Amino acid sequence: MADLEAGRLAPVTAASPLLVAYARGIALLPGDVVEIELKGPGGAVLAKSRGQPLLRWRAQDLVYVGKRRPATGWPRGSYVAEYRVWRAGTPAIRKRFSLAL
């Protein structure tokens, strides 16, 4: 979390060994379900995480998913991550992030 807040994370390039999507939620409520999904060019899901309903209030929460670079390298195109917080079965928070390689 400290490296994230201080901006010490290396930018992603076509040579990066990992592609990681991350998001930080603030003031999450009991029962919220946090989900993050990473898609590659063409929309194929590369990684996805969906947690269990939170048992208590969370001042902050960091979630991430990632994938190792394939032996052939990262395919060129757009990579999209979507972060969702589900509250009572509907998305209360929804953010999309994209990166072109």
PyMOL CGO cylinders between C-alpha atoms (Angstrom):
from pymol import cmd
from pymol.cgo import CYLINDER

trace = [
    CYLINDER, 0.00, 0.00, 0.00, 2.85, 2.40, 0.82, 0.3, 1, 1, 1, 1, 1, 1,
    CYLINDER, 2.85, 2.40, 0.82, 4.50, 1.83, -2.58, 0.3, 1, 1, 1, 1, 1, 1,
    CYLINDER, 4.50, 1.83, -2.58, 1.17, 2.37, -4.31, 0.3, 1, 1, 1, 1, 1, 1,
    CYLINDER, 1.17, 2.37, -4.31, 0.47, 5.64, -2.50, 0.3, 1, 1, 1, 1, 1, 1,
    CYLINDER, 0.47, 5.64, -2.50, 4.02, 6.90, -3.04, 0.3, 1, 1, 1, 1, 1, 1,
    CYLINDER, 4.02, 6.90, -3.04, 3.94, 6.16, -6.78, 0.3, 1, 1, 1, 1, 1, 1,
    CYLINDER, 3.94, 6.16, -6.78, 6.82, 3.70, -6.59, 0.3, 1, 1, 1, 1, 1, 1,
    CYLINDER, 6.82, 3.70, -6.59, 5.26, 1.10, -8.88, 0.3, 1, 1, 1, 1, 1, 1,
    CYLINDER, 5.26, 1.10, -8.88, 7.01, 0.60, -12.22, 0.3, 1, 1, 1, 1, 1, 1,
    CYLINDER, 7.01, 0.60, -12.22, 4.93, 1.46, -15.29, 0.3, 1, 1, 1, 1, 1, 1,
    CYLINDER, 4.93, 1.46, -15.29, 3.79, -1.49, -17.39, 0.3, 1, 1, 1, 1, 1, 1,
    CYLINDER, 3.79, -1.49, -17.39, 5.51, -2.02, -20.73, 0.3, 1, 1, 1, 1, 1, 1,
    CYLINDER, 5.51, -2.02, -20.73, 5.44, -4.74, -23.37, 0.3, 1, 1, 1, 1, 1, 1,
    CYLINDER, 5.44, -4.74, -23.37, 8.53, -6.20, -21.63, 0.3, 1, 1, 1, 1, 1, 1,
    CYLINDER, 8.53, -6.20, -21.63, 6.98, -6.34, -18.14, 0.3, 1, 1, 1, 1, 1, 1,
    CYLINDER, 6.98, -6.34, -18.14, 7.12, -9.83, -16.61, 0.3, 1, 1, 1, 1, 1, 1,
    CYLINDER, 7.12, -9.83, -16.61, 3.73, -9.33, -14.92, 0.3, 1, 1, 1, 1, 1, 1,
    CYLINDER, 3.73, -9.33, -14.92, 0.55, -7.48, -15.69, 0.3, 1, 1, 1, 1, 1, 1,
    CYLINDER, 0.55, -7.48, -15.69, -1.28, -6.60, -12.48, 0.3, 1, 1, 1, 1, 1, 1,
    CYLINDER, -1.28, -6.60, -12.48, -4.56, -4.73, -12.04, 0.3, 1, 1, 1, 1, 1, 1,
    CYLINDER, -4.56, -4.73, -12.04, -5.26, -3.27, -8.62, 0.3, 1, 1, 1, 1, 1, 1,
    CYLINDER, -5.26, -3.27, -8.62, -7.79, -1.03, -6.93, 0.3, 1, 1, 1, 1, 1, 1,
    CYLINDER, -7.79, -1.03, -6.93, -8.29, 0.38, -3.47, 0.3, 1, 1, 1, 1, 1, 1,
    CYLINDER, -8.29, 0.38, -3.47, -11.73, 0.66, -1.96, 0.3, 1, 1, 1, 1, 1, 1,
    CYLINDER, -11.73, 0.66, -1.96, -12.51, 3.10, 0.83, 0.3, 1, 1, 1, 1, 1, 1,
    CYLINDER, -12.51, 3.10, 0.83, -15.24, 2.73, 3.48, 0.3, 1, 1, 1, 1, 1, 1,
    CYLINDER, -15.24, 2.73, 3.48, -16.63, -0.63, 2.38, 0.3, 1, 1, 1, 1, 1, 1,
    CYLINDER, -16.63, -0.63, 2.38, -19.65, -1.92, 4.27, 0.3, 1, 1, 1, 1, 1, 1,
    CYLINDER, -19.65, -1.92, 4.27, -20.45, -5.28, 5.84, 0.3, 1, 1, 1, 1, 1, 1,
    CYLINDER, -20.45, -5.28, 5.84, -21.94, -7.53, 3.16, 0.3, 1, 1, 1, 1, 1, 1,
    CYLINDER, -21.94, -7.53, 3.16, -20.13, -5.79, 0.27, 0.3, 1, 1, 1, 1, 1, 1,
    CYLINDER, -20.13, -5.79, 0.27, -18.55, -8.14, -2.27, 0.3, 1, 1, 1, 1, 1, 1,
    CYLINDER, -18.55, -8.14, -2.27, -15.40, -6.90, -3.99, 0.3, 1, 1, 1, 1, 1, 1,
    CYLINDER, -15.40, -6.90, -3.99, -14.50, -8.09, -7.48, 0.3, 1, 1, 1, 1, 1, 1,
    CYLINDER, -14.50, -8.09, -7.48, -11.71, -7.27, -9.94, 0.3, 1, 1, 1, 1, 1, 1,
    CYLINDER, -11.71, -7.27, -9.94, -11.27, -8.64, -13.43, 0.3, 1, 1, 1, 1, 1, 1,
    CYLINDER, -11.27, -8.64, -13.43, -8.47, -8.26, -16.00, 0.3, 1, 1, 1, 1, 1, 1,
    CYLINDER, -8.47, -8.26, -16.00, -9.15, -8.79, -19.71, 0.3, 1, 1, 1, 1, 1, 1,
    CYLINDER, -9.15, -8.79, -19.71, -6.72, -8.91, -22.59, 0.3, 1, 1, 1, 1, 1, 1,
    CYLINDER, -6.72, -8.91, -22.59, -7.09, -7.81, -26.19, 0.3, 1, 1, 1, 1, 1, 1,
    CYLINDER, -7.09, -7.81, -26.19, -10.24, -9.28, -27.67, 0.3, 1, 1, 1, 1, 1, 1,
    CYLINDER, -10.24, -9.28, -27.67, -11.92, -9.44, -24.26, 0.3, 1, 1, 1, 1, 1, 1,
    CYLINDER, -11.92, -9.44, -24.26, -10.49, -12.74, -23.00, 0.3, 1, 1, 1, 1, 1, 1,
    CYLINDER, -10.49, -12.74, -23.00, -10.45, -12.90, -19.18, 0.3, 1, 1, 1, 1, 1, 1,
    CYLINDER, -10.45, -12.90, -19.18, -6.83, -13.20, -18.00, 0.3, 1, 1, 1, 1, 1, 1,
    CYLINDER, -6.83, -13.20, -18.00, -7.50, -13.10, -14.25, 0.3, 1, 1, 1, 1, 1, 1,
    CYLINDER, -7.50, -13.10, -14.25, -10.45, -12.55, -11.94, 0.3, 1, 1, 1, 1, 1, 1,
    CYLINDER, -10.45, -12.55, -11.94, -11.01, -12.38, -8.20, 0.3, 1, 1, 1, 1, 1, 1,
    CYLINDER, -11.01, -12.38, -8.20, -14.32, -12.20, -6.34, 0.3, 1, 1, 1, 1, 1, 1,
    CYLINDER, -14.32, -12.20, -6.34, -14.18, -12.12, -2.57, 0.3, 1, 1, 1, 1, 1, 1,
    CYLINDER, -14.18, -12.12, -2.57, -16.64, -13.33, 0.03, 0.3, 1, 1, 1, 1, 1, 1,
    CYLINDER, -16.64, -13.33, 0.03, -19.09, -10.83, 1.55, 0.3, 1, 1, 1, 1, 1, 1,
    CYLINDER, -19.09, -10.83, 1.55, -17.23, -8.60, 4.00, 0.3, 1, 1, 1, 1, 1, 1,
    CYLINDER, -17.23, -8.60, 4.00, -17.95, -9.42, 7.63, 0.3, 1, 1, 1, 1, 1, 1,
    CYLINDER, -17.95, -9.42, 7.63, -17.26, -5.92, 8.91, 0.3, 1, 1, 1, 1, 1, 1,
    CYLINDER, -17.26, -5.92, 8.91, -16.71, -2.33, 7.80, 0.3, 1, 1, 1, 1, 1, 1,
    CYLINDER, -16.71, -2.33, 7.80, -13.37, -1.74, 6.04, 0.3, 1, 1, 1, 1, 1, 1,
    CYLINDER, -13.37, -1.74, 6.04, -11.68, 1.66, 6.16, 0.3, 1, 1, 1, 1, 1, 1,
    CYLINDER, -11.68, 1.66, 6.16, -9.66, 0.61, 3.11, 0.3, 1, 1, 1, 1, 1, 1,
    CYLINDER, -9.66, 0.61, 3.11, -9.19, -2.51, 1.06, 0.3, 1, 1, 1, 1, 1, 1,
    CYLINDER, -9.19, -2.51, 1.06, -6.65, -3.30, -1.67, 0.3, 1, 1, 1, 1, 1, 1,
    CYLINDER, -6.65, -3.30, -1.67, -7.44, -5.99, -4.25, 0.3, 1, 1, 1, 1, 1, 1,
    CYLINDER, -7.44, -5.99, -4.25, -5.39, -7.14, -7.20, 0.3, 1, 1, 1, 1, 1, 1,
    CYLINDER, -5.39, -7.14, -7.20, -5.16, -9.81, -9.88, 0.3, 1, 1, 1, 1, 1, 1,
    CYLINDER, -5.16, -9.81, -9.88, -2.44, -10.51, -12.36, 0.3, 1, 1, 1, 1, 1, 1,
    CYLINDER, -2.44, -10.51, -12.36, -0.94, -12.70, -15.01, 0.3, 1, 1, 1, 1, 1, 1,
    CYLINDER, -0.94, -12.70, -15.01, 2.62, -13.62, -15.94, 0.3, 1, 1, 1, 1, 1, 1,
    CYLINDER, 2.62, -13.62, -15.94, 3.82, -12.61, -19.39, 0.3, 1, 1, 1, 1, 1, 1,
    CYLINDER, 3.82, -12.61, -19.39, 3.38, -15.44, -21.88, 0.3, 1, 1, 1, 1, 1, 1,
    CYLINDER, 3.38, -15.44, -21.88, 6.53, -16.91, -23.45, 0.3, 1, 1, 1, 1, 1, 1,
    CYLINDER, 6.53, -16.91, -23.45, 5.55, -15.21, -26.72, 0.3, 1, 1, 1, 1, 1, 1,
    CYLINDER, 5.55, -15.21, -26.72, 5.21, -11.82, -24.98, 0.3, 1, 1, 1, 1, 1, 1,
    CYLINDER, 5.21, -11.82, -24.98, 2.19, -9.62, -24.33, 0.3, 1, 1, 1, 1, 1, 1,
    CYLINDER, 2.19, -9.62, -24.33, -0.07, -9.41, -27.38, 0.3, 1, 1, 1, 1, 1, 1,
    CYLINDER, -0.07, -9.41, -27.38, -0.50, -5.88, -28.65, 0.3, 1, 1, 1, 1, 1, 1,
    CYLINDER, -0.50, -5.88, -28.65, -3.80, -4.25, -27.92, 0.3, 1, 1, 1, 1, 1, 1,
    CYLINDER, -3.80, -4.25, -27.92, -5.96, -2.92, -25.12, 0.3, 1, 1, 1, 1, 1, 1,
    CYLINDER, -5.96, -2.92, -25.12, -5.99, -4.46, -21.65, 0.3, 1, 1, 1, 1, 1, 1,
    CYLINDER, -5.99, -4.46, -21.65, -8.97, -3.58, -19.46, 0.3, 1, 1, 1, 1, 1, 1,
    CYLINDER, -8.97, -3.58, -19.46, -9.49, -4.02, -15.73, 0.3, 1, 1, 1, 1, 1, 1,
    CYLINDER, -9.49, -4.02, -15.73, -12.83, -3.59, -14.03, 0.3, 1, 1, 1, 1, 1, 1,
    CYLINDER, -12.83, -3.59, -14.03, -13.29, -3.14, -10.29, 0.3, 1, 1, 1, 1, 1, 1,
    CYLINDER, -13.29, -3.14, -10.29, -16.74, -3.66, -8.80, 0.3, 1, 1, 1, 1, 1, 1,
    CYLINDER, -16.74, -3.66, -8.80, -18.19, -3.48, -5.33, 0.3, 1, 1, 1, 1, 1, 1,
    CYLINDER, -18.19, -3.48, -5.33, -21.49, -5.33, -5.10, 0.3, 1, 1, 1, 1, 1, 1,
    CYLINDER, -21.49, -5.33, -5.10, -23.91, -4.11, -2.44, 0.3, 1, 1, 1, 1, 1, 1,
    CYLINDER, -23.91, -4.11, -2.44, -27.19, -5.98, -1.95, 0.3, 1, 1, 1, 1, 1, 1,
    CYLINDER, -27.19, -5.98, -1.95, -26.72, -7.69, -5.33, 0.3, 1, 1, 1, 1, 1, 1,
    CYLINDER, -26.72, -7.69, -5.33, -26.17, -4.56, -7.42, 0.3, 1, 1, 1, 1, 1, 1,
    CYLINDER, -26.17, -4.56, -7.42, -22.93, -2.77, -8.34, 0.3, 1, 1, 1, 1, 1, 1,
    CYLINDER, -22.93, -2.77, -8.34, -22.51, 0.17, -5.93, 0.3, 1, 1, 1, 1, 1, 1,
    CYLINDER, -22.51, 0.17, -5.93, -19.07, 1.04, -7.32, 0.3, 1, 1, 1, 1, 1, 1,
    CYLINDER, -19.07, 1.04, -7.32, -17.80, 0.27, -10.80, 0.3, 1, 1, 1, 1, 1, 1,
    CYLINDER, -17.80, 0.27, -10.80, -14.51, 1.54, -12.26, 0.3, 1, 1, 1, 1, 1, 1,
    CYLINDER, -14.51, 1.54, -12.26, -12.79, 0.62, -15.53, 0.3, 1, 1, 1, 1, 1, 1,
    CYLINDER, -12.79, 0.62, -15.53, -9.11, 1.10, -16.27, 0.3, 1, 1, 1, 1, 1, 1,
    CYLINDER, -9.11, 1.10, -16.27, -7.36, 0.45, -19.56, 0.3, 1, 1, 1, 1, 1, 1,
    CYLINDER, -7.36, 0.45, -19.56, -3.83, 0.19, -20.87, 0.3, 1, 1, 1, 1, 1, 1,
    CYLINDER, -3.83, 0.19, -20.87, -2.63, -0.09, -24.46, 0.3, 1, 1, 1, 1, 1, 1,
    CYLINDER, -2.63, -0.09, -24.46, 0.46, -2.17, -25.21, 0.3, 1, 1, 1, 1, 1, 1,
]
cmd.load_cgo(trace, "trace")
